[in-house]
Amino acid sequence: MKSILFSIIFAVFFSACSKNVNEGFNKPASFWYERLIVAVSEGNLEQADSYYNSLSSEHSASPLLGEALLMLIKAHIDNKEHLLAGFFVNEYKTRFSNANNVDYISLLGIETNFYAFSNYSKDQGFIDENIGDINHFVILNQNNKYIPYISHILTSFKLSKLEMNDEIIRIYNIKDKEEAKEKYKEYNSELGVQYIEFIPSYVPWYVKIFSW
């Protein structure tokens, strides 16, 4: 599913870039980089993506490419365009990941998914996938310098799972489904975050009306 989403993003990205043929070609790397900065500062991320494509196509070895990618990742995260942010994270991993920045790049990928999360009731599969992936990452990468922050993100996902399970328990309690209710209490215990105090997710009243 992820590969399909990235393929769609890739196609849209390069389709958008074709609209800007009038900008010229065979320009120095600084030309495209400066225009990318201006486009990002103006909030025109489609144009910024286009300038990145020109920079990448004409100057594939330019040291400005890495900086441009990091700029686009942050800009798309801030603009809540998380699929595009994830696309550029993968692009950065492929082209610029090395022993010096691998810790930060790993954090960026996890952070992008974290900011993409919206509502526990709508993103159950997303929560489960991220809990599994981050758990696995933490086990295998104890020396990553960003482990404390990554662990914080993992805890946030677990609290969302706990909140979702509590809602399911509430419904099973209403329906007198004692066995099912106890099963979800076990799931909560396995999460290991049931004693952490947190602010519940905000659910508008008009959404609560249609809640289970």
Protein Blocks (a to p, Z undefined) as FASTA:
>chain_A
ZZmmmmmmmmmmmmmmmmmmmnoghiafklmmmmmmmmmmnopaklmmmmmmmmmmmmmm
bcklmmmmmmmmmmmmmnopaklmmmmmmmmmmmmgcfklmmmmmmmmmmmmmmmpmbfk
lmmmmmmmmmmmmmmmmmmmmmbmklmmmmmmmmmmmmmmmmmmmmmmmmmmmnopaklm
mmmmmmmmmnopmmpccddddddfklmmmgZZ
